[in-house]
């Protein structure tokens, strides 16, 4: 089953998977999932993503925190309140080195904390990510692309 | 997740793990709310393709 309700439910799947929804909303999502393989599959995917973050080593979050504090906090930088664990996970995946019990050099990606409005997103895969194109699209174009991504994906496997 | 381009990876991670709104994610990655939303669903779709 795949209908317009998928669009609504898909917005809620990450919060449902992480247990952040209230009882009423969770019941709504569950009721939809009972008849929608697409959304159920997406929930499984969310579960896998959440499970993968459990591999962040104990203490790493604190070390990232310390590394961050050690960099100093020039006035022009902004921090969006990401948890240290989230930054640790990002650092693990992107740009971090560790040498066992030796002091750990943690290279927190700059964009995790110092993106300023109007800054360019410097990325080797920026074009693939759509950085060079998505940000220049109108809301209408983005909505159309989003529809292709969600409705199109549902329709393909319905 | 490692297979995803950075913006998609960040959008997926921040939406799922941190529960941030697409507006908040857009502010972090330097994109509009709409672009963050598209990056997220792009990432999800890509992960699904990789799983299949």
N, CA and C atoms of all chains as a GROMACS GRO file, in nm:
protein
  630
    1UNK      N    1   0.083  -0.118   0.000
    1UNK     CA    2   0.000   0.000   0.000
    1UNK      C    3   0.088   0.125   0.000
    2UNK      N    4   0.048   0.219  -0.081
    2UNK     CA    5   0.123   0.343  -0.086
    2UNK      C    6   0.029   0.454  -0.128
    3UNK      N    7   0.008   0.552  -0.044
    3UNK     CA    8  -0.082   0.661  -0.077
    3UNK      C    9  -0.025   0.790  -0.021
    4UNK      N   10  -0.106   0.896  -0.029
    4UNK     CA   11  -0.058   1.026   0.015
    4UNK      C   12  -0.023   1.026   0.163
    5UNK      N   13  -0.080   0.933   0.239
    5UNK     CA   14  -0.050   0.928   0.382
    5UNK      C   15   0.097   0.893   0.405
    6UNK      N   16   0.158   0.827   0.309
    6UNK     CA   17   0.300   0.794   0.320
    6UNK      C   18   0.383   0.921   0.342
    7UNK      N   19   0.346   1.027   0.271
    7UNK     CA   20   0.424   1.150   0.282
    7UNK      C   21   0.421   1.203   0.424
    8UNK      N   22   0.305   1.193   0.488
    8UNK     CA   23   0.292   1.240   0.625
    8UNK      C   24   0.368   1.148   0.719
    9UNK      N   25   0.349   1.019   0.700
    9UNK     CA   26   0.411   0.921   0.791
    9UNK      C   27   0.562   0.924   0.778
   10UNK      N   28   0.612   0.941   0.658
   10UNK     CA   29   0.757   0.939   0.638
   10UNK      C   30   0.827   1.050   0.713
   11UNK      N   31   0.759   1.160   0.728
   11UNK     CA   32   0.816   1.270   0.806
   11UNK      C   33   0.832   1.230   0.953
   12UNK      N   34   0.747   1.136   0.996
   12UNK     CA   35   0.745   1.099   1.137
   12UNK      C   36   0.828   0.975   1.168
   13UNK      N   37   0.869   0.905   1.063
   13UNK     CA   38   0.939   0.778   1.084
   13UNK      C   39   1.067   0.792   1.168
   14UNK      N   40   1.152   0.892   1.141
   14UNK     CA   41   1.273   0.903   1.225
   14UNK      C   42   1.241   0.921   1.373
   15UNK      N   43   1.141   1.004   1.403
   15UNK     CA   44   1.105   1.026   1.543
   15UNK      C   45   1.039   0.902   1.603
   16UNK      N   46   0.962   0.832   1.522
   16UNK     CA   47   0.899   0.709   1.571
   16UNK      C   48   1.007   0.605   1.602
   17UNK      N   49   1.102   0.590   1.510
   17UNK     CA   50   1.208   0.492   1.529
   17UNK      C   51   1.293   0.520   1.651
   18UNK      N   52   1.307   0.649   1.682
   18UNK     CA   53   1.392   0.688   1.796
   18UNK      C   54   1.310   0.704   1.924
   19UNK      N   55   1.181   0.675   1.917
   19UNK     CA   56   1.098   0.683   2.037
   19UNK      C   57   1.068   0.825   2.081
   20UNK      N   58   1.067   0.917   1.988
   20UNK     CA   59   1.044   1.057   2.023
   20UNK      C   60   0.900   1.101   2.003
   21UNK      N   61   0.815   1.012   1.953
   21UNK     CA   62   0.676   1.050   1.928
   21UNK      C   63   0.589   1.021   2.050
   22UNK      N   64   0.478   1.093   2.058
   22UNK     CA   65   0.380   1.063   2.161
   22UNK      C   66   0.300   0.941   2.123
   23UNK      N   67   0.216   0.895   2.216
   23UNK     CA   68   0.141   0.771   2.195
   23UNK      C   69   0.046   0.781   2.075
   24UNK      N   70  -0.022   0.893   2.061
   24UNK     CA   71  -0.118   0.908   1.952
   24UNK      C   72  -0.049   0.903   1.816
   25UNK      N   73   0.060   0.977   1.807
   25UNK     CA   74   0.131   0.980   1.679
   25UNK      C   75   0.193   0.844   1.648
   26UNK      N   76   0.245   0.778   1.750
   26UNK     CA   77   0.303   0.646   1.729
   26UNK      C   78   0.197   0.548   1.681
   27UNK      N   79   0.078   0.558   1.739
   27UNK     CA   80  -0.031   0.469   1.699
   27UNK      C   81  -0.069   0.493   1.553
   28UNK      N   82  -0.068   0.621   1.514
   28UNK     CA   83  -0.099   0.655   1.375
   28UNK      C   84   0.003   0.593   1.280
   29UNK      N   85   0.130   0.607   1.317
   29UNK     CA   86   0.237   0.552   1.233
   29UNK      C   87   0.225   0.400   1.226
   30UNK      N   88   0.204   0.337   1.340
   30UNK     CA   89   0.193   0.190   1.344
   30UNK      C   90   0.077   0.141   1.259
   31UNK      N   91  -0.035   0.212   1.269
   31UNK     CA   92  -0.153   0.172   1.192
   31UNK      C   93  -0.124   0.178   1.042
   32UNK      N   94  -0.052   0.281   1.002
   32UNK     CA   95  -0.017   0.293   0.861
   32UNK      C   96   0.081   0.185   0.819
   33UNK      N   97   0.177   0.157   0.906
   33UNK     CA   98   0.280   0.058   0.875
   33UNK      C   99   0.220  -0.081   0.853
   34UNK      N  100   0.111  -0.108   0.921
   34UNK     CA  101   0.051  -0.241   0.911
   34UNK      C  102   0.013  -0.274   0.767
   35UNK      N  103  -0.010  -0.169   0.688
   35UNK     CA  104  -0.048  -0.196   0.550
   35UNK      C  105   0.046  -0.135   0.448
   36UNK      N  106   0.163  -0.093   0.490
   36UNK     CA  107   0.254  -0.027   0.397
   36UNK      C  108   0.396  -0.081   0.410
   37UNK      N  109   0.432  -0.167   0.317
   37UNK     CA  110   0.566  -0.226   0.320
   37UNK      C  111   0.675  -0.122   0.302
   38UNK      N  112   0.648  -0.021   0.220
   38UNK     CA  113   0.747   0.082   0.194
   38UNK      C  114   0.789   0.155   0.321
   39UNK      N  115   0.688   0.199   0.396
   39UNK     CA  116   0.718   0.274   0.519
   39UNK      C  117   0.780   0.183   0.625
   40UNK      N  118   0.736   0.057   0.625
   40UNK     CA  119   0.793  -0.038   0.722
   40UNK      C  120   0.942  -0.058   0.692
   41UNK      N  121   0.973  -0.067   0.564
   41UNK     CA  122   1.113  -0.083   0.524
   41UNK      C  123   1.194   0.039   0.566
   42UNK      N  124   1.133   0.154   0.552
   42UNK     CA  125   1.204   0.277   0.590
   42UNK      C  126   1.229   0.283   0.740
   43UNK      N  127   1.132   0.234   0.817
   43UNK     CA  128   1.151   0.229   0.962
   43UNK      C  129   1.266   0.134   0.998
   44UNK      N  130   1.274   0.023   0.926
   44UNK     CA  131   1.385  -0.070   0.951
   44UNK      C  132   1.519   0.000   0.922
   45UNK      N  133   1.519   0.079   0.817
   45UNK     CA  134   1.641   0.152   0.781
   45UNK      C  135   1.680   0.251   0.890
   46UNK      N  136   1.580   0.320   0.941
   46UNK     CA  137   1.604   0.414   1.052
   46UNK      C  138   1.662   0.338   1.172
   47UNK      N  139   1.608   0.221   1.198
   47UNK     CA  140   1.659   0.139   1.309
   47UNK      C  141   1.805   0.102   1.289
   48UNK      N  142   1.841   0.071   1.165
   48UNK     CA  143   1.980   0.036   1.136
   48UNK      C  144   2.072   0.155   1.155
   49UNK      N  145   2.026   0.272   1.112
   49UNK     CA  146   2.108   0.393   1.130
   49UNK      C  147   2.128   0.420   1.278
   50UNK      N  148   2.021   0.408   1.355
   50UNK     CA  149   2.031   0.432   1.500
   50UNK      C  150   2.124   0.328   1.565
   51UNK      N  151   2.113   0.204   1.522
   51UNK     CA  152   2.196   0.099   1.579
   51UNK      C  153   2.343   0.123   1.546
   52UNK      N  154   2.368   0.175   1.428
   52UNK     CA  155   2.508   0.196   1.386
   52UNK      C  156   2.576   0.301   1.472
   53UNK      N  157   2.499   0.393   1.528
   53UNK     CA  158   2.561   0.498   1.609
   53UNK      C  159   2.599   0.447   1.747
   54UNK      N  160   2.548   0.330   1.784
   54UNK     CA  161   2.580   0.276   1.915
   54UNK      C  162   2.725   0.232   1.924
   55UNK      N  163   2.793   0.231   1.808
   55UNK     CA  164   2.931   0.184   1.805
   55UNK      C  165   3.031   0.292   1.846
   56UNK      N  166   2.983   0.411   1.875
   56UNK     CA  167   3.075   0.516   1.918
   56UNK      C  168   3.140   0.475   2.050
   57UNK      N  169   3.272   0.467   2.054
   57UNK     CA  170   3.340   0.417   2.173
   57UNK      C  171   3.312   0.503   2.297
   58UNK      N  172   3.307   0.437   2.411
   58UNK     CA  173   3.289   0.509   2.537
   58UNK      C  174   3.399   0.613   2.553
   59UNK      N  175   3.361   0.728   2.597
   59UNK     CA  176   3.460   0.831   2.626
   59UNK      C  177   3.495   0.918   2.507
   60UNK      N  178   3.460   0.871   2.387
   60UNK     CA  179   3.495   0.950   2.269
   60UNK      C  180   3.421   1.083   2.268
   61UNK      N  181   3.297   1.078   2.308
   61UNK     CA  182   3.218   1.203   2.309
   61UNK      C  183   3.286   1.308   2.396
   62UNK      N  184   3.337   1.263   2.511
   62UNK     CA  185   3.403   1.356   2.601
   62UNK      C  186   3.531   1.412   2.541
   63UNK      N  187   3.601   1.325   2.469
   63UNK     CA  188   3.726   1.370   2.408
   63UNK      C  189   3.698   1.470   2.295
   64UNK      N  190   3.590   1.445   2.222
   64UNK     CA  191   3.552   1.541   2.117
   64UNK      C  192   3.517   1.674   2.181
   65UNK      N  193   3.445   1.664   2.292
   65UNK     CA  194   3.410   1.785   2.366
   65UNK      C  195   3.535   1.862   2.406
   66UNK      N  196   3.633   1.787   2.461
   66UNK     CA  197   3.756   1.850   2.507
   66UNK      C  198   3.831   1.911   2.390
   67UNK      N  199   3.834   1.838   2.279
   67UNK     CA  200   3.904   1.889   2.160
   67UNK      C  201   3.839   2.017   2.112
   68UNK      N  202   3.709   2.016   2.118
   68UNK     CA  203   3.633   2.135   2.074
   68UNK      C  204   3.666   2.254   2.162
   69UNK      N  205   3.665   2.230   2.294
   69UNK     CA  206   3.693   2.339   2.386
   69UNK      C  207   3.837   2.386   2.369
   70UNK      N  208   3.927   2.291   2.338
   70UNK     CA  209   4.067   2.326   2.323
   70UNK      C  210   4.096   2.414   2.203
   71UNK      N  211   4.005   2.413   2.108
   71UNK     CA  212   4.025   2.494   1.988
   71UNK      C  213   4.000   2.641   2.013
   72UNK      N  214   3.940   2.670   2.126
   72UNK     CA  215   3.902   2.809   2.148
   72UNK      C  216   3.774   2.838   2.075
   73UNK      N  217   3.712   2.946   2.109
   73UNK     CA  218   3.583   2.975   2.045
   73UNK      C  219   3.579   3.119   1.996
   74UNK      N  220   3.645   3.140   1.884
   74UNK     CA  221   3.641   3.275   1.826
   74UNK      C  222   3.497   3.322   1.811
   75UNK      N  223   3.480   3.451   1.824
   75UNK     CA  224   3.345   3.505   1.828
   75UNK      C  225   3.260   3.477   1.707
   76UNK      N  226   3.324   3.457   1.591
   76UNK     CA  227   3.243   3.443   1.472
   76UNK      C  228   3.188   3.302   1.456
   77UNK      N  229   3.231   3.211   1.541
   77UNK     CA  230   3.184   3.075   1.526
   77UNK      C  231   3.053   3.054   1.600
   78UNK      N  232   2.976   2.965   1.544
   78UNK     CA  233   2.849   2.935   1.608
   78UNK      C  234   2.837   2.785   1.631
   79UNK      N  235   2.765   2.750   1.729
   79UNK     CA  236   2.746   2.609   1.764
   79UNK      C  237   2.597   2.584   1.777
   80UNK      N  238   2.554   2.479   1.715
   80UNK     CA  239   2.409   2.456   1.710
   80UNK      C  240   2.359   2.359   1.816
   81UNK      N  241   2.442   2.331   1.912
   81UNK     CA  242   2.394   2.247   2.020
   81UNK      C  243   2.390   2.099   1.986
   82UNK      N  244   2.467   2.058   1.890
   82UNK     CA  245   2.474   1.915   1.862
   82UNK      C  246   2.536   1.845   1.982
   83UNK      N  247   2.488   1.726   2.009
   83UNK     CA  248   2.548   1.654   2.119
   83UNK      C  249   2.689   1.610   2.080
   84UNK      N  250   2.772   1.596   2.179
   84UNK     CA  251   2.908   1.552   2.151
   84UNK      C  252   2.908   1.415   2.086
   85UNK      N  253   2.811   1.332   2.123
   85UNK     CA  254   2.803   1.198   2.064
   85UNK      C  255   2.776   1.206   1.915
   86UNK      N  256   2.692   1.301   1.877
   86UNK     CA  257   2.661   1.316   1.735
   86UNK      C  258   2.784   1.361   1.659
   87UNK      N  259   2.855   1.455   1.717
   87UNK     CA  260   2.977   1.502   1.652
   87UNK      C  261   3.078   1.388   1.646
   88UNK      N  262   3.083   1.310   1.752
   88UNK     CA  263   3.175   1.196   1.752
   88UNK      C  264   3.142   1.101   1.640
   89UNK      N  265   3.016   1.075   1.621
   89UNK     CA  266   2.975   0.984   1.514
   89UNK      C  267   3.013   1.040   1.378
   90UNK      N  268   2.992   1.170   1.364
   90UNK     CA  269   3.028   1.233   1.238
   90UNK      C  270   3.178   1.228   1.218
   91UNK      N  271   3.250   1.256   1.325
   91UNK     CA  272   3.395   1.255   1.316
   91UNK      C  273   3.446   1.115   1.281
   92UNK      N  274   3.382   1.015   1.340
   92UNK     CA  275   3.421   0.878   1.311
   92UNK      C  276   3.407   0.847   1.164
   93UNK      N  277   3.300   0.897   1.110
   93UNK     CA  278   3.271   0.863   0.972
   93UNK      C  279   3.347   0.946   0.872
   94UNK      N  280   3.394   1.056   0.915
   94UNK     CA  281   3.447   1.148   0.816
   94UNK      C  282   3.596   1.174   0.831
   95UNK      N  283   3.641   1.207   0.951
   95UNK     CA  284   3.776   1.260   0.958
   95UNK      C  285   3.831   1.251   1.100
   96UNK      N  286   3.866   1.131   1.143
   96UNK     CA  287   3.918   1.118   1.278
   96UNK      C  288   4.029   1.015   1.279
   97UNK      N  289   4.132   1.042   1.356
   97UNK     CA  290   4.239   0.945   1.367
   97UNK      C  291   4.254   0.904   1.512
   98UNK      N  292   4.290   0.778   1.533
   98UNK     CA  293   4.308   0.729   1.668
   98UNK      C  294   4.424   0.631   1.669
   99UNK      N  295   4.502   0.633   1.775
   99UNK     CA  296   4.616   0.541   1.784
   99UNK      C  297   4.610   0.466   1.915
  100UNK      N  298   4.504   0.390   1.934
  100UNK     CA  299   4.491   0.306   2.052
  100UNK      C  300   4.490   0.386   2.179
  101UNK      N  301   4.590   0.359   2.267
  101UNK     CA  302   4.590   0.423   2.398
  101UNK      C  303   4.662   0.557   2.395
  102UNK      N  304   4.726   0.587   2.283
  102UNK     CA  305   4.795   0.716   2.274
  102UNK      C  306   4.692   0.829   2.278
  103UNK      N  307   4.743   0.949   2.311
  103UNK     CA  308   4.652   1.063   2.305
  103UNK      C  309   4.586   1.069   2.168
  104UNK      N  310   4.458   1.091   2.167
  104UNK     CA  311   4.383   1.087   2.042
  104UNK      C  312   4.375   1.225   1.980
  105UNK      N  313   4.414   1.229   1.856
  105UNK     CA  314   4.396   1.354   1.781
  105UNK      C  315   4.262   1.347   1.711
  106UNK      N  316   4.176   1.435   1.748
  106UNK     CA  317   4.043   1.433   1.691
  106UNK      C  318   4.024   1.553   1.600
  107UNK      N  319   3.998   1.522   1.477
  107UNK     CA  320   3.979   1.629   1.380
  107UNK      C  321   3.830   1.644   1.354
  108UNK      N  322   3.769   1.726   1.431
  108UNK     CA  323   3.627   1.750   1.411
  108UNK      C  324   3.610   1.831   1.284
  109UNK      N  325   3.528   1.778   1.193
  109UNK     CA  326   3.512   1.852   1.066
  109UNK      C  327   3.466   1.994   1.091
  110UNK      N  328   3.532   2.087   1.024
  110UNK     CA  329   3.504   2.228   1.048
  110UNK      C  330   3.359   2.264   1.030
  111UNK      N  331   3.296   2.203   0.929
  111UNK     CA  332   3.159   2.242   0.901
  111UNK      C  333   3.064   2.201   1.012
  112UNK      N  334   3.111   2.117   1.107
  112UNK     CA  335   3.022   2.073   1.214
  112UNK      C  336   2.994   2.185   1.312
  113UNK      N  337   3.081   2.288   1.309
  113UNK     CA  338   3.057   2.391   1.408
  113UNK      C  339   3.083   2.534   1.360
  114UNK      N  340   3.128   2.548   1.240
  114UNK     CA  341   3.161   2.685   1.204
  114UNK      C  342   3.101   2.730   1.071
  115UNK      N  343   2.992   2.667   1.036
  115UNK     CA  344   2.925   2.712   0.914
  115UNK      C  345   2.860   2.847   0.940
  116UNK      N  346   2.890   2.939   0.859
  116UNK     CA  347   2.829   3.070   0.871
  116UNK      C  348   2.730   3.088   0.758
  117UNK      N  349   2.634   3.171   0.781
  117UNK     CA  350   2.538   3.199   0.676
  117UNK      C  351   2.612   3.249   0.553
  118UNK      N  352   2.579   3.191   0.440
  118UNK     CA  353   2.642   3.234   0.317
  118UNK      C  354   2.772   3.164   0.286
  119UNK      N  355   2.823   3.084   0.381
  119UNK     CA  356   2.945   3.010   0.355
  119UNK      C  357   2.922   2.909   0.244
  120UNK      N  358   3.024   2.885   0.169
  120UNK     CA  359   3.015   2.780   0.070
  120UNK      C  360   3.035   2.647   0.138
  121UNK      N  361   2.969   2.547   0.088
  121UNK     CA  362   2.987   2.413   0.142
  121UNK      C  363   3.097   2.348   0.061
  122UNK      N  364   3.215   2.340   0.120
  122UNK     CA  365   3.328   2.287   0.046
  122UNK      C  366   3.332   2.136   0.060
  123UNK      N  367   3.303   2.069  -0.046
  123UNK     CA  368   3.296   1.925  -0.041
  123UNK      C  369   3.333   1.866  -0.175
  124UNK      N  370   3.412   1.761  -0.171
  124UNK     CA  371   3.449   1.696  -0.296
  124UNK      C  372   3.327   1.642  -0.368
  125UNK      N  373   3.229   1.600  -0.289
  125UNK     CA  374   3.112   1.538  -0.352
  125UNK      C  375   2.994   1.636  -0.353
  126UNK      N  376   3.026   1.763  -0.346
  126UNK     CA  377   2.920   1.864  -0.340
  126UNK      C  378   2.823   1.854  -0.455
  127UNK      N  379   2.876   1.828  -0.572
  127UNK     CA  380   2.788   1.821  -0.688
  127UNK      C  381   2.698   1.699  -0.678
  128UNK      N  382   2.756   1.588  -0.633
  128UNK     CA  383   2.676   1.467  -0.617
  128UNK      C  384   2.571   1.489  -0.510
  129UNK      N  385   2.612   1.558  -0.404
  129UNK     CA  386   2.519   1.581  -0.294
  129UNK      C  387   2.411   1.679  -0.334
  130UNK      N  388   2.433   1.748  -0.442
  130UNK     CA  389   2.334   1.846  -0.482
  130UNK      C  390   2.362   1.982  -0.423
  131UNK      N  391   2.476   1.993  -0.356
  131UNK     CA  392   2.506   2.120  -0.290
  131UNK      C  393   2.508   2.235  -0.388
  132UNK      N  394   2.560   2.206  -0.505
  132UNK     CA  395   2.572   2.314  -0.601
  132UNK      C  396   2.441   2.342  -0.673
  133UNK      N  397   2.350   2.248  -0.664
  133UNK     CA  398   2.225   2.263  -0.737
  133UNK      C  399   2.106   2.281  -0.644
  134UNK      N  400   2.097   2.201  -0.540
  134UNK     CA  401   1.980   2.208  -0.452
  134UNK      C  402   1.962   2.346  -0.392
  135UNK      N  403   2.073   2.403  -0.349
  135UNK     CA  404   2.062   2.531  -0.280
  135UNK      C  405   2.020   2.644  -0.372
  136UNK      N  406   2.031   2.621  -0.501
  136UNK     CA  407   1.993   2.725  -0.594
  136UNK      C  408   1.852   2.705  -0.649
  137UNK      N  409   1.788   2.597  -0.609
  137UNK     CA  410   1.656   2.568  -0.663
  137UNK      C  411   1.547   2.644  -0.589
  138UNK      N  412   1.440   2.669  -0.659
  138UNK     CA  413   1.325   2.735  -0.597
  138UNK      C  414   1.252   2.635  -0.509
  139UNK      N  415   1.165   2.686  -0.423
  139UNK     CA  416   1.087   2.598  -0.336
  139UNK      C  417   1.002   2.502  -0.420
  140UNK      N  418   0.950   2.552  -0.530
  140UNK     CA  419   0.867   2.469  -0.617
  140UNK      C  420   0.948   2.354  -0.676
  141UNK      N  421   1.068   2.386  -0.721
  141UNK     CA  422   1.154   2.283  -0.779
  141UNK      C  423   1.193   2.180  -0.675
  142UNK      N  424   1.221   2.228  -0.554
  142UNK     CA  425   1.256   2.136  -0.446
  142UNK      C  426   1.139   2.046  -0.412
  143UNK      N  427   1.018   2.104  -0.411
  143UNK     CA  428   0.900   2.025  -0.380
  143UNK      C  429   0.878   1.917  -0.485
  144UNK      N  430   0.905   1.952  -0.610
  144UNK     CA  431   0.887   1.854  -0.717
  144UNK      C  432   0.990   1.742  -0.705
  145UNK      N  433   1.113   1.780  -0.673
  145UNK     CA  434   1.218   1.680  -0.656
  145UNK      C  435   1.186   1.589  -0.538
  146UNK      N  436   1.136   1.651  -0.432
  146UNK     CA  437   1.100   1.572  -0.314
  146UNK      C  438   0.989   1.473  -0.347
  147UNK      N  439   0.894   1.518  -0.426
  147UNK     CA  440   0.784   1.429  -0.464
  147UNK      C  441   0.837   1.310  -0.545
  148UNK      N  442   0.931   1.339  -0.633
  148UNK     CA  443   0.990   1.231  -0.712
  148UNK      C  444   1.064   1.132  -0.623
  149UNK      N  445   1.129   1.185  -0.520
  149UNK     CA  446   1.206   1.099  -0.431
  149UNK      C  447   1.117   1.011  -0.344
  150UNK      N  448   1.008   1.066  -0.297
  150UNK     CA  449   0.923   0.991  -0.204
  150UNK      C  450   0.813   0.915  -0.276
  151UNK      N  451   0.727   0.986  -0.346
  151UNK     CA  452   0.619   0.918  -0.417
  151UNK      C  453   0.676   0.824  -0.522
  152UNK      N  454   0.779   0.870  -0.591
  152UNK     CA  455   0.839   0.786  -0.693
  152UNK      C  456   0.894   0.657  -0.637
  153UNK      N  457   0.956   0.667  -0.520
  153UNK     CA  458   1.013   0.547  -0.459
  153UNK      C  459   0.902   0.453  -0.416
  154UNK      N  460   0.793   0.508  -0.365
  154UNK     CA  461   0.682   0.424  -0.322
  154UNK      C  462   0.618   0.355  -0.440
  155UNK      N  463   0.595   0.433  -0.544
  155UNK     CA  464   0.527   0.377  -0.660
  155UNK      C  465   0.605   0.264  -0.723
  156UNK      N  466   0.739   0.274  -0.714
  156UNK     CA  467   0.821   0.173  -0.779
  156UNK      C  468   0.808   0.035  -0.718
  157UNK      N  469   0.777   0.031  -0.590
  157UNK     CA  470   0.774  -0.100  -0.523
  157UNK      C  471   0.635  -0.136  -0.478
  158UNK      N  472   0.535  -0.056  -0.509
  158UNK     CA  473   0.400  -0.083  -0.462
  158UNK      C  474   0.341  -0.202  -0.534
  159UNK      N  475   2.625   0.434   0.564
  159UNK     CA  476   2.628   0.581   0.576
  159UNK      C  477   2.751   0.640   0.510
  160UNK      N  478   2.862   0.563   0.514
  160UNK     CA  479   2.986   0.616   0.457
  160UNK      C  480   2.975   0.639   0.307
  161UNK      N  481   2.880   0.571   0.245
  161UNK     CA  482   2.864   0.582   0.101
  161UNK      C  483   2.796   0.713   0.060
  162UNK      N  484   2.736   0.779   0.156
  162UNK     CA  485   2.658   0.898   0.122
  162UNK      C  486   2.746   1.022   0.112
  163UNK      N  487   2.711   1.112   0.019
  163UNK     CA  488   2.777   1.242   0.016
  163UNK      C  489   2.754   1.314   0.149
  164UNK      N  490   2.841   1.408   0.180
  164UNK     CA  491   2.842   1.466   0.314
  164UNK      C  492   2.711   1.532   0.355
  165UNK      N  493   2.652   1.606   0.264
  165UNK     CA  494   2.529   1.674   0.303
  165UNK      C  495   2.416   1.575   0.329
  166UNK      N  496   2.411   1.471   0.248
  166UNK     CA  497   2.309   1.370   0.270
  166UNK      C  498   2.334   1.296   0.402
  167UNK      N  499   2.460   1.265   0.427
  167UNK     CA  500   2.496   1.193   0.549
  167UNK      C  501   2.460   1.277   0.672
  168UNK      N  502   2.494   1.404   0.667
  168UNK     CA  503   2.462   1.492   0.780
  168UNK      C  504   2.311   1.506   0.798
  169UNK      N  505   2.240   1.520   0.686
  169UNK     CA  506   2.095   1.536   0.695
  169UNK      C  507   2.031   1.413   0.758
  170UNK      N  508   2.075   1.295   0.715
  170UNK     CA  509   2.019   1.171   0.768
  170UNK      C  510   2.056   1.158   0.916
  171UNK      N  511   2.182   1.182   0.948
  171UNK     CA  512   2.226   1.165   1.087
  171UNK      C  513   2.157   1.264   1.181
  172UNK      N  514   2.147   1.387   1.139
  172UNK     CA  515   2.088   1.488   1.228
  172UNK      C  516   1.937   1.470   1.242
  173UNK      N  517   1.873   1.423   1.135
  173UNK     CA  518   1.727   1.401   1.143
  173UNK      C  519   1.696   1.279   1.230
  174UNK      N  520   1.767   1.170   1.207
  174UNK     CA  521   1.736   1.045   1.276
  174UNK      C  522   1.793   1.043   1.418
  175UNK      N  523   1.920   1.077   1.430
  175UNK     CA  524   1.985   1.062   1.560
  175UNK      C  525   1.955   1.177   1.654
  176UNK      N  526   1.949   1.298   1.599
  176UNK     CA  527   1.929   1.414   1.685
  176UNK      C  528   1.785   1.462   1.686
  177UNK      N  529   1.706   1.415   1.591
  177UNK     CA  530   1.566   1.457   1.586
  177UNK      C  531   1.548   1.603   1.549
  178UNK      N  532   1.645   1.659   1.478
  178UNK     CA  533   1.635   1.800   1.441
  178UNK      C  534   1.534   1.817   1.328
  179UNK      N  535   1.474   1.934   1.321
  179UNK     CA  536   1.383   1.964   1.211
  179UNK      C  537   1.465   1.994   1.086
  180UNK      N  538   1.399   1.991   0.972
  180UNK     CA  539   1.471   2.019   0.849
  180UNK      C  540   1.517   2.165   0.846
  181UNK      N  541   1.445   2.251   0.912
  181UNK     CA  542   1.487   2.391   0.919
  181UNK      C  543   1.619   2.401   0.996
  182UNK      N  544   1.626   2.331   1.109
  182UNK     CA  545   1.749   2.333   1.189
  182UNK      C  546   1.864   2.270   1.112
  183UNK      N  547   1.834   2.160   1.043
  183UNK     CA  548   1.938   2.093   0.965
  183UNK      C  549   1.989   2.186   0.854
  184UNK      N  550   1.896   2.255   0.791
  184UNK     CA  551   1.934   2.350   0.687
  184UNK      C  552   2.029   2.456   0.739
  185UNK      N  553   2.003   2.504   0.860
  185UNK     CA  554   2.090   2.607   0.919
  185UNK      C  555   2.230   2.551   0.942
  186UNK      N  556   2.236   2.425   0.981
  186UNK     CA  557   2.366   2.365   1.011
  186UNK      C  558   2.447   2.340   0.885
  187UNK      N  559   2.382   2.287   0.783
  187UNK     CA  560   2.459   2.252   0.662
  187UNK      C  561   2.462   2.366   0.561
  188UNK      N  562   2.402   2.477   0.597
  188UNK     CA  563   2.409   2.592   0.509
  188UNK      C  564   2.318   2.582   0.389
  189UNK      N  565   2.203   2.519   0.409
  189UNK     CA  566   2.107   2.503   0.300
  189UNK      C  567   1.971   2.556   0.344
  190UNK      N  568   1.880   2.561   0.249
  190UNK     CA  569   1.742   2.596   0.284
  190UNK      C  570   1.676   2.475   0.348
  191UNK      N  571   1.561   2.500   0.410
  191UNK     CA  572   1.485   2.390   0.471
  191UNK      C  573   1.448   2.286   0.364
  192UNK      N  574   1.406   2.335   0.249
  192UNK     CA  575   1.366   2.244   0.142
  192UNK      C  576   1.483   2.159   0.093
  193UNK      N  577   1.598   2.222   0.079
  193UNK     CA  578   1.716   2.148   0.032
  193UNK      C  579   1.758   2.043   0.134
  194UNK      N  580   1.746   2.078   0.263
  194UNK     CA  581   1.780   1.980   0.367
  194UNK      C  582   1.685   1.861   0.360
  195UNK      N  583   1.558   1.890   0.336
  195UNK     CA  584   1.459   1.782   0.327
  195UNK      C  585   1.490   1.690   0.209
  196UNK      N  586   1.523   1.751   0.097
  196UNK     CA  587   1.555   1.671  -0.022
  196UNK      C  588   1.684   1.591   0.001
  197UNK      N  589   1.782   1.653   0.066
  197UNK     CA  590   1.906   1.580   0.095
  197UNK      C  591   1.877   1.459   0.183
  198UNK      N  592   1.788   1.476   0.281
  198UNK     CA  593   1.754   1.365   0.370
  198UNK      C  594   1.692   1.250   0.291
  199UNK      N  595   1.590   1.282   0.211
  199UNK     CA  596   1.522   1.175   0.139
  199UNK      C  597   1.610   1.115   0.030
  200UNK      N  598   1.698   1.196  -0.026
  200UNK     CA  599   1.798   1.143  -0.119
  200UNK      C  600   1.883   1.040  -0.047
  201UNK      N  601   1.929   1.076   0.073
  201UNK     CA  602   2.014   0.987   0.151
  201UNK      C  603   1.943   0.858   0.189
  202UNK      N  604   1.817   0.872   0.232
  202UNK     CA  605   1.739   0.754   0.269
  202UNK      C  606   1.721   0.661   0.148
  203UNK      N  607   1.690   0.725   0.035
  203UNK     CA  608   1.669   0.644  -0.086
  203UNK      C  609   1.798   0.572  -0.125
  204UNK      N  610   1.909   0.642  -0.112
  204UNK     CA  611   2.038   0.583  -0.147
  204UNK      C  612   2.071   0.466  -0.053
  205UNK      N  613   2.044   0.485   0.076
  205UNK     CA  614   2.071   0.378   0.172
  205UNK      C  615   1.985   0.255   0.141
  206UNK      N  616   1.862   0.280   0.101
  206UNK     CA  617   1.774   0.169   0.066
  206UNK      C  618   1.827   0.095  -0.055
  207UNK      N  619   1.875   0.169  -0.152
  207UNK     CA  620   1.931   0.105  -0.272
  207UNK      C  621   2.054   0.022  -0.235
  208UNK      N  622   2.134   0.073  -0.143
  208UNK     CA  623   2.254   0.001  -0.103
  208UNK      C  624   2.220  -0.127  -0.028
  209UNK      N  625   2.107  -0.124   0.042
  209UNK     CA  626   2.064  -0.242   0.118
  209UNK      C  627   2.009  -0.352   0.028
  210UNK      N  628   1.955  -0.310  -0.086
  210UNK     CA  629   1.886  -0.407  -0.173
  210UNK      C  630   1.984  -0.485  -0.261
   0.00000   0.00000   0.00000
